[in-house]
Amino acid sequence: MPRWLEAPLAVALMDYTLYLWHVLMHRSSWLWRLHLPHHVDLDLDASTALRFHFSELVVSIAWRAGQVVLIGVSPRAYSAWQKLLMFSILFHHSNVELRLSSSVGSAGLSLRRVCTASIIRLFATKPTRTGRAD
């Protein structure tokens, strides 16, 4: 593999496998109990992104170690991924509205990236006996 491709590929694979971990946190009733404190906030803001139960952090260590070992992430790629991840998590939990102005005329394009109440309800629902949040 070309050396210039190693870090971007490692970052993408770390992000994808973290997404899989997040799906597991929602689908497993045992893991959901650990993850639930992240979803109990009534007012979504950047602090919500940083709210986790201590047990969730402890359990996630094995997953993170597996990610690093199986993917073969270099320290440089890992550091880049952590920085991008922190920015992304803080941003998508922040309820920020971005206004992108069109270069033609005064018409503006409003890009709103928020988690609405319906999305919060979707993720905050209690898992059923199958372990899925329905």
Long-range contacts (C-beta under 8 A, 24 or more apart in sequence): 6-74, 6-77, 7-74, 7-76, 7-77, 7-80, 10-71, 10-72, 10-73, 10-74, 10-77, 10-78, 10-81, 11-77, 11-80, 11-81, 11-84, 13-67, 13-71, 13-73, 14-67, 14-71, 14-73, 14-77, 14-78, 14-81, 14-85, 15-81, 15-84, 15-85, 17-63, 17-67, 17-71, 18-67, 18-85, 21-60, 21-63, 25-56, 26-123, 26-127, 26-132, 26-133, 27-127, 27-131, 27-132, 27-133, 28-127, 28-131, 29-127, 29-129, 29-131, 31-56, 31-59, 32-126, 32-127, 32-131, 32-133, 34-59, 36-124, 39-120, 39-123, 39-124, 40-124, 44-93, 44-95, 44-114, 44-115, 44-120, 45-93, 45-94, 45-95, 46-90, 46-93, 46-94, 48-93, 49-89, 49-90, 49-92, 49-93, 49-94, 50-90
